[in-house]
Amino acid sequence: MPAESAQTQSAPTRQAYIALGSNLDNPLFQVRRAMLLLAELEHSHLVKRSSFYRSAPLGKTDQPDFINAVVQMETKLTPHHLLEALLEIERACGRIRTYPNAPRILDLDILLYDGLQFQDERLVLPHPRMHERAFVLQPLLEITSTCMIPGRGSAAECLSACNDQSLERIASS
């Protein structure tokens, strides 16, 4: 067994929350497919998933609406290994990064990782803009109603500051 794999096997299990979003190529299908791929992620277990939500784009607004959701994962992966796994899922689903806020087939972001506050050149935890986005906060609160965002406070209080953002819960079928 490779050293990294043995190390991962003995690592403690951590809680991570992942945001999923898509606004290209049948977005609901893309988010569902990503959930299935996350459920198969090595050294991890998908615990809960939110409903699906339709949201208007923020920033670059001349693009299609997004479908968004959040999942809770238990994982033995480190934050950086989890990030690499998410980027690989995005690539496998056809994500091409063109410019910031561009339309996308799939976007996967680590929102929270075991309450960790961390920043380097590749990763910032908690996600630096999650507290400003209803399309993240509403589905997050659906699966963890007492969620606290390190350095920001209650997710519910953050959501109340986002009441000007368009968000609609949609049927999953």
Backbone hydrogen bonds, N-H to C=O, Kabsch-Sander energy under -0.5 kcal/mol:
donor,donor_aa,acceptor,acceptor_aa,energy
6,A,2,P,-2.3
7,Q,3,A,-2.6
8,T,4,E,-2.5
9,Q,5,S,-2.4
10,S,6,A,-1.6
11,A,7,Q,-0.6
11,A,8,T,-0.9
14,R,75,T,-3.3
16,A,73,M,-2.7
17,Y,112,L,-2.3
18,I,71,V,-2.5
19,A,109,D,-2.8
20,L,69,A,-2.9
21,G,107,D,-1.7
22,S,67,I,-1.6
23,N,104,R,-2.6
24,L,104,R,-0.8
29,F,26,N,-0.5
30,Q,26,N,-2.1
31,V,27,P,-2.4
32,R,28,L,-2.4
33,R,29,F,-2.9
34,A,30,Q,-2.2
35,M,31,V,-2.0
36,L,32,R,-2.0
37,L,33,R,-2.3
38,L,34,A,-2.6
39,A,35,M,-2.1
40,E,36,L,-0.8
40,E,37,L,-0.6
41,L,38,L,-1.3
44,S,41,L,-1.2
45,H,74,E,-2.8
47,V,45,H,-0.6
47,V,72,Q,-2.8
48,K,72,Q,-1.2
50,S,70,V,-2.5
52,F,170,I,-0.6
53,Y,68,N,-2.4
54,R,168,E,-3.3
55,S,66,F,-2.2
56,A,166,S,-1.0
60,K,58,L,-1.3
61,T,59,G,-1.1
63,Q,61,T,-1.5
66,F,55,S,-3.0
67,I,22,S,-2.7
68,N,53,Y,-2.9
69,A,20,L,-1.9
71,V,18,I,-2.4
72,Q,48,K,-2.7
73,M,16,A,-3.5
74,E,45,H,-2.8
75,T,14,R,-2.6
75,T,73,M,-0.5
76,K,43,H,-2.9
82,L,78,T,-2.7
83,L,79,P,-2.4
84,E,80,H,-2.3
85,A,81,H,-2.2
86,L,82,L,-2.4
87,L,83,L,-2.5
88,E,84,E,-2.1
89,I,85,A,-2.0
90,E,86,L,-2.5
91,R,87,L,-2.4
92,A,88,E,-2.6
93,C,89,I,-1.7
94,G,91,R,-1.6
95,R,90,E,-2.7
98,T,96,I,-0.7
102,A,99,Y,-1.7
107,D,21,G,-2.2
109,D,19,A,-2.0
111,L,17,Y,-3.2
111,L,109,D,-0.6
112,L,17,Y,-1.1
114,D,15,Q,-2.9
116,L,113,Y,-2.5
118,F,116,L,-0.5
118,F,125,L,-2.6
120,D,123,L,-2.2
125,L,118,F,-3.3
127,H,111,L,-2.4
130,M,127,H,-1.1
132,E,129,R,-1.9
133,R,130,M,-1.5
134,A,132,E,-0.6
136,V,133,R,-1.5
137,L,133,R,-2.6
138,Q,134,A,-2.5
140,L,136,V,-1.9
141,L,137,L,-2.8
142,E,138,Q,-1.5
143,I,139,P,-1.1
143,I,140,L,-0.6
144,T,140,L,-1.6
147,C,144,T,-1.7
149,I,153,G,-3.7
152,R,149,I,-2.9
153,G,149,I,-2.5
155,A,147,C,-2.6
158,C,154,S,-2.0
159,L,155,A,-2.5
160,S,156,A,-1.7
161,A,157,E,-0.8
161,A,158,C,-0.9
162,C,159,L,-2.1
163,N,160,S,-0.7
165,Q,162,C,-2.1
168,E,54,R,-2.4
170,I,52,F,-2.7
